[in-house]
Amino acid sequence: MKKYNILIITILFLIIYGSATAQYCGREKYFYFGIGTGVSTYTGGDFGGRFAMRITYPEYNYGNEYYYNRYNYNDYYNDNTSMNPVQGDITFGVRPSKHMAIELNAGIIWHGNGHPDPQYESGTYGRYDYTDRYDYSTLLAVPIMATVKVYPFASMNVPLYLLAGYGVQYTSEKLDRIREFYTYNQYYGNYYDTYSYAIAEYSDSRWLQGVKTGIGYSFRFMDRFIGDVELSYSNFFSEVRQDSPLAMNRTRNIGNISLGTHFYFGF
C-alpha cells in the first residue's frame, strides 16, 4: 500500500502546485482530456527479448522448417499480418500556465506473440517421439503515470516540451510449456501427424513502480483542440525470481521505448 500512497500524494502535490502556479502567474488555467496510441518496444533482459516489437506476416512453413527454423508456434499457422505490442491510453490534464502541464495518464499495452527461449527437450513416449518447448507467451500491461510537461520556450511560441513522471504498472504475463508428439516420414523426410497439449502453465501478475521521461512537440488545431507527437522511455522495477520462466520475474529493469501521438480536448 505504501507505493499507492506515494503515487496519490505525488498527484495531489502536482495538482496543488499547478493551481498555485496559475494564480501566481495570473493566467487562466484549463483542464483537458485526451486519447492516444502509438508503437512501442520493450527493452531490457529477458523481458525485452521476449516482448520486443514484432511484425508477423502471413506464411506457412512445411517440412523440416517446422522444427528447425520456426521460433514461436503462433507464427506457424499465421494467416494475417499483425503487429505486437498494441497500445492505447487516456489522459486527464491541467495546464496551469503556458510553461507547464500536469497530467494523469492510464494506458493499456497488449502483446500476444511473445518469443520466449523455447528450451527444447526431446523424448519418447511408447512408440511416439515428442518435443517440449516454452510457447504461447502473452503480456498485458496497464501503466498509470503522473507526469509534468515543461515547455521551456512557452507553449504558444515553440511548443517543444520535456516530460518526467512517476507511476505504477499492473503487469500480467502468461506462458505455457507445450509437449508436441510427431512422426517422422522416412520417405518424404518430414514430420506429420503432430498434436500438442500444455503440460505446464505459468502466470504471474503484480504492480510495479516506475519512472518515465520523454520529449514531445505539440500542435494546435483550434483554440482548445490540440495534439502532440511524443517520444518517451519508461522503466519499471521488477523483483528477480530465478526459479520462474516468466520474463517479468527474470528482468530487474523493464524498459519501454514508445513513439506515440495524442489528441486533447480542453474544457
C-alpha positions as CSV (number, residue, x, y, z in Angstrom):
1,M,0.0,0.0,0.0
2,K,2.9,2.3,0.5
3,K,3.6,2.7,-3.2
4,Y,0.0,3.6,-3.9
5,N,0.1,6.2,-1.1
6,I,3.2,7.7,-2.7
7,L,1.5,7.9,-6.1
8,I,-1.6,9.6,-4.6
9,I,0.5,12.1,-2.6
10,T,2.5,12.9,-5.8
11,I,-0.6,13.5,-7.9
12,L,-2.1,15.7,-5.2
13,F,1.1,17.7,-4.9
14,L,1.3,18.3,-8.6
15,I,-2.3,19.5,-8.8
16,I,-1.9,21.8,-5.9
17,Y,1.4,23.1,-7.3
18,G,-0.2,23.7,-10.7
19,S,-3.1,25.6,-9.2
20,A,-0.7,27.8,-7.1
21,T,1.4,28.5,-10.2
22,A,-1.6,29.5,-12.2
23,Q,-2.7,32.0,-9.5
24,Y,0.9,33.4,-9.2
25,C,1.2,33.9,-12.9
26,G,-2.2,35.5,-13.1
27,R,-3.1,33.3,-16.1
28,E,-6.2,31.3,-16.8
29,K,-5.7,27.6,-16.4
30,Y,-7.8,24.9,-18.1
31,F,-8.3,21.2,-18.0
32,Y,-8.3,18.8,-20.9
33,F,-9.0,15.2,-21.8
34,G,-7.1,13.2,-24.4
35,I,-6.8,9.8,-26.1
36,G,-3.7,8.4,-27.8
37,T,-2.0,5.5,-29.4
38,G,1.5,4.6,-30.7
39,V,4.1,2.0,-31.3
40,S,6.5,0.7,-28.7
41,T,9.1,-1.9,-28.0
42,Y,10.2,-3.4,-24.7
43,T,13.9,-3.4,-23.8
44,G,16.0,-5.0,-21.0
45,G,17.0,-8.5,-20.3
46,D,14.7,-11.5,-21.0
47,F,11.7,-9.2,-21.0
48,G,13.0,-7.1,-23.8
49,G,14.0,-10.1,-25.9
50,R,10.6,-11.7,-25.4
51,F,8.3,-8.7,-25.9
52,A,10.1,-6.5,-28.3
53,M,8.0,-5.0,-31.2
54,R,7.3,-7.7,-33.7
55,I,5.6,-7.7,-37.1
56,T,4.3,-11.0,-38.3
57,Y,3.4,-11.6,-42.0
58,P,1.2,-14.4,-43.5
59,E,3.2,-17.5,-44.1
60,Y,3.0,-21.3,-43.7
61,N,6.1,-23.4,-43.2
62,Y,6.4,-27.0,-44.2
63,G,8.7,-29.9,-43.6
64,N,11.8,-29.7,-41.6
65,E,11.4,-25.9,-41.3
66,Y,8.7,-26.7,-38.9
67,Y,11.2,-27.8,-36.3
68,Y,14.4,-26.1,-37.2
69,N,13.5,-22.6,-38.4
70,R,10.4,-21.6,-36.6
71,Y,10.6,-19.9,-33.2
72,N,7.1,-19.5,-32.0
73,Y,4.1,-21.7,-32.6
74,N,1.8,-18.7,-33.1
75,D,3.7,-17.9,-36.3
76,Y,3.3,-21.3,-37.8
77,Y,-0.4,-21.0,-38.7
78,N,-0.4,-17.3,-39.4
79,D,-2.9,-16.0,-41.9
80,N,-2.9,-12.3,-41.1
81,T,-0.3,-9.5,-40.8
82,S,-0.1,-8.4,-37.2
83,M,2.0,-6.1,-35.0
84,N,2.8,-6.5,-31.3
85,P,2.5,-4.9,-28.9
86,V,-0.6,-2.8,-29.4
87,Q,-1.3,0.1,-27.1
88,G,-3.7,2.9,-26.3
89,D,-4.2,5.4,-23.5
90,I,-6.3,8.1,-22.0
91,T,-5.1,11.3,-20.3
92,F,-6.5,13.9,-17.9
93,G,-4.5,17.1,-17.6
94,V,-4.4,20.6,-16.4
95,R,-2.4,23.5,-17.9
96,P,-1.7,26.0,-15.1
97,S,0.4,28.2,-17.3
98,K,2.0,28.4,-20.8
99,H,5.1,26.9,-19.4
100,M,3.7,23.8,-17.7
101,A,1.1,21.0,-18.0
102,I,0.3,18.3,-15.4
103,E,-1.2,15.0,-16.5
104,L,-2.5,11.7,-15.2
105,N,-2.3,9.0,-17.8
106,A,-3.7,5.5,-17.9
107,G,-2.8,3.1,-20.7
108,I,-3.0,-0.5,-21.8
109,I,-0.4,-2.5,-23.7
110,W,-1.1,-5.9,-25.1
111,H,1.5,-8.3,-26.6
112,G,0.0,-11.5,-27.9
113,N,3.1,-13.0,-29.6
114,G,6.0,-13.1,-27.2
115,H,9.0,-15.1,-28.3
116,P,10.5,-17.0,-25.3
117,D,13.6,-19.1,-25.4
118,P,11.8,-22.4,-26.3
119,Q,14.4,-24.6,-24.4
120,Y,13.6,-27.7,-26.5
121,E,13.7,-31.1,-24.8
122,S,13.1,-34.3,-26.8
123,G,12.0,-37.7,-25.7
124,T,10.0,-40.8,-26.5
125,Y,6.7,-42.0,-25.1
126,G,5.8,-45.5,-26.2
127,R,6.4,-45.5,-29.9
128,Y,5.9,-41.8,-30.3
129,D,8.6,-39.1,-30.2
130,Y,7.9,-35.7,-28.7
131,T,9.4,-32.3,-28.2
132,D,8.8,-30.0,-25.2
133,R,9.1,-26.2,-25.5
134,Y,8.0,-22.9,-24.0
135,D,5.4,-21.2,-26.1
136,Y,2.1,-19.1,-26.1
137,S,3.7,-16.2,-24.4
138,T,1.4,-13.2,-23.8
139,L,1.6,-9.9,-21.8
140,L,-0.9,-7.4,-20.5
141,A,0.4,-4.1,-19.0
142,V,-1.6,-1.2,-17.6
143,P,0.7,1.7,-16.7
144,I,-0.7,4.6,-14.7
145,M,1.6,7.6,-14.6
146,A,1.5,11.1,-13.2
147,T,3.7,13.4,-15.4
148,V,4.8,17.0,-15.6
149,K,5.3,18.6,-19.0
150,V,7.6,21.7,-19.2
151,Y,7.6,24.0,-22.2
152,P,10.9,25.8,-21.9
153,F,10.2,28.2,-24.8
154,A,6.5,28.8,-23.8
155,S,3.9,26.6,-25.5
156,M,2.4,29.3,-27.7
157,N,5.8,30.1,-29.2
158,V,7.8,26.9,-29.6
159,P,5.6,24.0,-28.5
160,L,8.5,21.7,-27.6
161,Y,8.2,20.1,-24.2
162,L,10.1,17.8,-21.9
163,L,8.3,15.4,-19.5
164,A,9.1,13.4,-16.4
165,G,6.8,11.3,-14.3
166,Y,6.3,8.5,-11.8
167,G,3.7,5.8,-11.6
168,V,2.8,2.1,-11.2
169,Q,2.1,-0.6,-13.8
170,Y,-0.1,-3.6,-13.5
171,T,1.9,-6.4,-15.3
172,S,0.4,-9.8,-16.1
173,E,2.3,-12.4,-18.1
174,K,1.4,-16.0,-19.2
175,L,3.5,-18.8,-20.6
176,D,2.9,-22.5,-21.4
177,R,5.1,-25.5,-21.6
178,I,4.0,-27.5,-24.7
179,R,4.5,-31.1,-25.4
180,E,4.2,-32.0,-29.1
181,F,4.1,-35.5,-30.5
182,Y,5.2,-36.2,-34.0
183,T,6.0,-38.9,-36.5
184,Y,8.9,-38.7,-38.9
185,N,8.3,-39.7,-42.5
186,Q,11.4,-41.5,-43.8
187,Y,10.2,-41.4,-47.4
188,Y,9.5,-37.6,-47.6
189,G,11.9,-36.6,-44.9
190,N,9.4,-34.5,-42.9
191,Y,7.2,-34.7,-39.9
192,Y,3.4,-35.4,-39.8
193,D,0.6,-36.4,-37.5
194,T,1.6,-33.9,-34.9
195,Y,-0.5,-32.9,-31.9
196,S,0.3,-31.0,-28.8
197,Y,-1.0,-30.0,-25.4
198,A,0.1,-28.0,-22.4
199,I,2.0,-29.9,-19.7
200,A,2.5,-26.8,-17.6
201,E,1.1,-23.3,-17.4
202,Y,2.8,-20.3,-15.8
203,S,1.4,-16.9,-14.9
204,D,2.0,-14.0,-12.6
205,S,0.7,-10.5,-12.1
206,R,1.6,-7.7,-9.8
207,W,2.0,-3.9,-9.6
208,L,5.4,-2.5,-10.4
209,Q,6.8,1.0,-9.6
210,G,8.5,3.0,-12.4
211,V,9.5,6.3,-13.9
212,K,9.1,8.0,-17.2
213,T,10.9,10.6,-19.3
214,G,10.5,12.0,-22.8
215,I,10.3,14.8,-25.3
216,G,7.4,15.9,-27.5
217,Y,6.0,18.6,-29.8
218,S,2.5,20.0,-29.6
219,F,0.4,21.3,-32.4
220,R,-2.9,23.2,-32.3
221,F,-5.9,22.5,-34.5
222,M,-8.1,25.2,-32.9
223,D,-8.4,27.0,-29.6
224,R,-8.7,24.0,-27.3
225,F,-8.3,21.1,-29.6
226,I,-4.6,20.2,-29.7
227,G,-2.4,17.2,-30.4
228,D,1.2,16.1,-29.9
229,V,3.8,13.7,-31.0
230,E,5.9,12.2,-28.2
231,L,9.0,10.0,-27.8
232,S,9.2,8.6,-24.3
233,Y,11.0,6.0,-22.3
234,S,9.6,4.3,-19.2
235,N,11.3,1.9,-16.8
236,F,9.5,-0.3,-14.2
237,F,11.4,-2.2,-11.5
238,S,10.7,-5.8,-11.0
239,E,11.7,-8.4,-8.5
240,V,14.0,-11.1,-9.9
241,R,13.0,-14.7,-9.2
242,Q,15.4,-17.1,-11.0
243,D,13.2,-20.2,-10.5
244,S,10.5,-18.7,-12.7
245,P,10.4,-19.0,-16.6
246,L,8.4,-15.8,-16.8
247,A,10.3,-12.8,-18.2
248,M,8.9,-10.4,-15.7
249,N,10.5,-12.5,-12.9
250,R,13.9,-12.7,-14.7
251,T,14.3,-9.0,-15.5
252,R,15.0,-6.3,-13.0
253,N,14.5,-3.3,-15.2
254,I,11.6,-3.5,-17.6
255,G,12.1,-0.7,-20.2
256,N,9.7,0.5,-22.9
257,I,10.5,2.9,-25.8
258,S,7.4,4.5,-27.2
259,L,6.6,6.8,-30.2
260,G,3.0,8.0,-29.8
261,T,0.5,10.7,-30.7
262,H,-2.3,12.2,-28.6
263,F,-5.3,14.4,-29.3
264,Y,-6.7,16.6,-26.5
265,F,-10.0,18.4,-25.9
266,G,-9.9,21.4,-23.5
267,F,-12.7,22.4,-21.2
